[in-house]
C-alpha cells in the first residue's frame, strides 16, 4: 500500500511522505521522512504502543544484491546484541523482506556538540554521569563483540533519559581484518584513533580513544585536538597534541590515558566503568548508572520533540484509545536535511543540519536522533517534567497481544522486549508522578504491630492504644508549574501543621497563638530550628516517587496473583515524622489503574505501616502559601521556619530577617528592612517617601507604624516607656500584609488600612 504526499500533513522535523512510500512497514505506521538517499530512507513512525520510532529501509533493487543483503543481516545481528543503558537498541527487523528494514526507538535530544554550544560544558555530577554513560555504552558494545569505530560528538545524543550512542553505520565485529572491511578507511578527523591511520584492525581501544575526546569536549567545550583540516588533525592525533586543560582532576587522568597514542596504554571500556564506579560489582553497573541518571541527569530537554503531532497526523490517538494530550505538546525541532552515512555505502542527505540518527542517517534539523532506550519503563530524568511516551500512559497499551499479532502476520524478528515486566509497569506508573503537571495524595500511617508491641512492653500501655496514638494523616500536594511541594500535617513535630518546599526553600508552619495579633507589643513567634536531616531533598516530590522508583529498579517486583493491577517487592521508604527524616528498608506494594497510573501504595517497615492514596495524578494542582489557605482557620498560621536573609540592627540589637511569605524573596525582605531602619533619620523617617506612609507615630504609645509599598505594615516599638531616653530599647514587629483603604483620615498624614493575617517579613532578636 502506498500513500500520496498529501496524505500526511508536514510535521516540523519530518518531511512529508512521498508518492510511492509505504503507509506501513512491518507493524509500524509511517508519519514522515527523517532522511533519505540513494541507498534507502529512514522514516518517523508510530509502533503498536503509540511510541515514536524510526524505521530504516533499503531500496528493493539494492537489496537484491546478495553482498549487500548479507552485510545488512550482519548489521542487524550485531545491533541485536547491543543492550547497554547508553547504546542504541534495535526494536525489530525483517532482513528477508523484499524491502529489508530495521527499527529503533526515536530518541529526542541534541547531539553533544549542539548541547555544549547551546548550554555550555557539563560539570560536577552531570559530567561524571555523562562519562560513565559513555563508558558503559562502549563496554556493552565491546562485550557483544562490536567495535563502533565512529564515536564522535555527532553520534552521541543527550536525551532526557541520558546520553545515547547512535549511528552504527560503520560498526564491525571486533578483530575484523581490513581486507574484509570495506569501511576500514572511514573515520572522522580529530576523533579517529592514531593506529587507524596505519591500518590497524578493528579494536575496542579505538572507541576508548574517542571516549577521552568526548569527555574532554563535554568538560571544556573544546575539541581536544582543536580545529584544522584533515591532514593537520591527523598529525596532532598521531603525535598526541591534545588539549585537556579544564577537565576536572578526578577525570583528567582517565582522559589523558584514553587519548594516548599507544593503544596498550589505554584502559579497556570495562576498566573505565570500574574506575568510575569503584567497588561496584560488574553485574551492578547498569543499575548504578540508572540511579546516577535519575539523581544527577538534569537540564536536558527533548529539543522540542512532540509525539502528539505524530499521533494526530495518523489519528493514532483514536486507534489506540488514547487522547492526544497524553502524548505531550510542543514542536519538533525543524531544519534542513543533514548529512549522514547508512551502512557501508550510506544514505547521503543534503543541507546544513548535522544531527545524526542511527544507524547512518542525518536528522531533519539536527535536534533529534534514532537510538535505543526509551522502552516502556525507562524513566525520563528531568526533575522532572518533560513529555515522554516510554514511561507514560502509552507505554503499556496492548502490550504483548499486538506484537504477537504482528509476528504472525509479518514474520519479522522482534529484538525489543515483547512482554512488559512488572518493574517496567511500576516505572511507567512513576512516570505519571515525575512527568505530570502535579499530584495529590492522602497519606495514613501508624506503628507496625511489631513495633507497637515493643513500645507497649516498655510503657505498660496496651498495644491497641499505642497504635491508635501513633496514627497520623497527612496530605501531600505538588505543583510542577510553581515548583511547590506541600505536606499538610504534623510531620515536623507536635504543634506544627505543615511543611513546604517552595522553589528550593523550606517553610514550616504552626498555628498563630491567640494572644498574638498584629499591632500589640510583642516579640515575633519563636522560630523553629530544623533537624539536620530535614533538607530540601527530604521535603520534595521524591517522598512519593523515590520508594516507587526503587521498587521498580529492584529487579524483584512481582505481579500479585489474581490481581492484574497490583505489584509488590522490596524498596526503601523515606519518611518525615516528628521533624526528622529517616529511611528504612520496606516491603512495597503498588496498585495501578487501567491506564497504568498509580492508585494506591502501601509500605511496611520494621516501625511503620504507611498507606498512600493518590487522589490526583498529572493534574494542574494548585499549591499556595499555607498562610493564605489558613486565613479562615482561627488566627491563621505562622511560618516558624522560613528563609533567613540576613540581619539588621536597632539600638545595638541585632535582628534576623526572615522572608515568611512565598511572594517575598530575600532581596526584597532586606531592602524593606534596611530602608525602614537605616534611613538618614532612622526608623523609617529617612525612607523613600514614595514607598512609605505613616499609619501611626510616637505619641506616648512608644511605637511607629508604616505602610510599605501599599502591601504591608511594618512597625517598631519601645520595650519600656519609662526611664531615660538614652537607655531606650526597641523591638521590631513583623511586617504584616495590609491594604490601603479608599480615602484618608482627616488628620494628615495618617491613612487607613485593612490588616491581613499573613506575615510577610519576620524579625527574630539575635541579642
LINDANOR-V350019 format. One record per run of one state. SS is the DSSP state (H for helix, E for strand, L for the rest). FROM is the first residue (numbers start at 1). TO is the last residue. Records with the same first field share a line. If there is no record, write none. Layout:
SS->FROM-TO  FROM-TO
This chain:
L->1-1  3-10  12-13  16-21  23-23  26-27  37-39  47-51  59-59  64-65  82-86  88-89  95-100  109-109  120-123  144-145  148-152  160-161  166-171  174-177  181-193  199-203  221-229  240-248  259-262  266-268  277-281  297-306  315-315  321-323  328-336  338-355  358-360  363-363  365-367  372-400  411-412  415-421  436-437  448-448  460-462  471-471  480-483  489-495  503-504  512-541  554-557  560-565  578-579  593-597  605-607  618-625  630-636  642-642  651-652  660-665  678-691  697-702  709-711  719-724  728-729  745-750  766-767
E->2-2  11-11  14-15  22-22  24-25  28-36  40-46  52-58  87-87  90-94  101-108  110-111  146-147  156-159  162-165  172-173  337-337  356-357  361-362  364-364  368-371  413-414  438-447  472-479  484-488  496-502  505-511  558-559  566-577  580-592  598-604  608-617  637-641  643-650  653-659  692-696  703-708  712-718  730-744  751-765
H->60-63  66-81  112-119  124-143  153-155  178-180  194-198  204-220  230-239  249-258  263-265  269-276  282-296  307-314  316-320  324-327  401-410  422-435  449-459  463-470  542-553  626-629  666-677  725-727
